[in-house]
Each structure stands twice: as structure tokens, then as C-alpha cells.
């Protein structure tokens, strides 16, 4: 869900690009998202960001060994690259209460390092529950919602004090779209069903078990059909009613 601009004292506060970390726990294709630490709020919104979409292919050998064929290995994925400016001069406070406190601390200590470390704490450090970097949701007002993990990040320092400590840094970060195992299973299930969606007009003598057996080859799936059609009494079907037979979830998948 995208964040909206906040109304403060009758004025619209500028929506800041925000990265929210989650620990992602998956068991038996069930995904649970647990908030994992403080979000990173951009000090300055980026002037732009780029979004790349790509397909994965693998080569196939041919008998003539001259022109290799390729076949699709995966679905379309996306990545976003964005430049984030961090400043420890006190010229502008960070976003939110935490960002403002970090900005003051960075100015007091005379270095931008603490702001850089805050970014990597959100995006890179392994979570103690999963022992992997956090799953991230990147949100910018109503214009950007991206579920991802950090792929790479480089830091460029551009302003220094008399002792040589960096006061400004630009982080050029690339985030890669991340699909959970449960989401991939749903996609697989959707396209591997006998039909994506079918409708059926109930006839006298029909039972949900028999219809599930006929459509899916498995009468035990009748409960999923009942749920999809919001049937209160699935034991007694009314002739003439139109039933929807949706993609099904099979245990073996």
C-alpha cells in the first residue's frame, strides 16, 4: 500500500522515498512478513530513478554447432537503480524522527559515516531470524511500490572537512525485484490448472464432489470450489446456478 503525503498544519508534507525492512519467514509455501528494524527515509528525494526489466535465457546446443538457440529460463524481472544523497553538514535534516536524530548526530560527530551505516543496516545486514539480508519494500508516495532486495551499492564521497572526514556521500544502489516462494507457487498453480477459469451451470443431481472430480480429477478440491463461489450450503446445489471453477491449489505443488 503506497504512502500518501501527510497533512501537517494544513500543509502537505513532501513524501519521502522510504525503504522498509521485513524479515520474511516461509513455511510450507506460507509467507509471513515481520517488521525488521527501522526504515530508511531518504534525506533528499532523488531527481530520478531508473527501472530495468529483463528476461533470463539459457543457450541450447544445435547439431550444426553454428547458431545456438536460446530458451526462456525465467519470467520478467525488474530492478531499480537510484542515487541517494546523504549530508552531515546540517544543511537539511533527515526524514522522520529517526532521520532527524541521525542528522544531528552526524553533524556533531563531523562525518557522514553514521548515515551510510544506517542505510546498510536497513538494506544489507543479515537478519538474526533468517540469517539473510532483509526483504525490502521501497515506497515513494503514491508513485512507487517495489518489493525487492538490495543487489549492489556503491558510495561516492564528495565533501570533506579540514581533517579529511567525508561530510557528504551519494549511494548509488540497485534493488532487484524479489518474488517469494509462495508467490511463485501461486503463479505456477495458476498456469498449470486445467483451465484458468471455467463456469458451469448446475443441473439436477449435481454434487460439488462430483463436479470437482470431473473438472480437476480430484473430488477433494470441492472445498476450494465452495470457497470461490461463497457457498453457504455446498451439500445442496441449486439447479441453474452458475459456478466458477478457479485455478486450484494442489498439495503436490
C-alpha positions, 0 to 999 in steps of 0.5 A: 500500500503506497504512502500518501503525503501527510497533512501537517498544519494544513500543509502537505508534507513532501513524501519521502522515498522510504525503504522498509525492512521485513524479515520474511519467514516461509513455511510450507509455501506460507509467507509471513512478513515481520517488521525488521528494524527501522526504515530508511527515509531518504534525506533528499528525494532523488531527481530520478530513478531508473527501472530495468526489466529483463528476461533470463535465457539459457543457450541450447546446443544445435547439431550444426554447432553454428547458431545456438538457440536460446530458451526462456529460463525465467519470467520478467524481472525488474530492478531499480537503480537510484542515487541517494544523497546523504549530508552531515553538514546540517544543511537539511535534516533527515526524514522522520524522527529517526532521520532527524536524530541521525542528522544531528548526530552526524553533524556533531560527530563531523562525518557522514559515516553514521548515515551510510551505516544506517542505510546498510543496516536497513538494506544489507545486514543479515537478519538474526531470524533468517540469517539473510539480508532483509526483504525490502519494500521501497515506497515513494508516495503514491508513485512507487511500490517495489518489493525487492532486495538490495543487489549492489551499492556503491558510495561516492564521497564528495565533501570533506572537512579540514581533517579529511572526514567525508561530510557528504556521500551519494549511494548509488544502489540497485534493488532487484525485484524479489518474488517469494516462494509462495508467490511463485507457487501461486503463479505456477498453480495458476498456469498449470490448472486445467483451465484458468477459469471455467463456469458451469451451470448446475443441473439436477443431481449435481454434487460439488464432489462430483463436479470437482472430480470431473473438472480437476480429477480430484473430488477433494478440491470441492472445498476450494470450489465452495470457497470461490463461489461463497457457498453457504450450503455446498451439500445442496446445489441449486439447479441453474446456478452458475459456478466458477471453477478457479485455478486450484491449489494442489498439495503436490505443488 
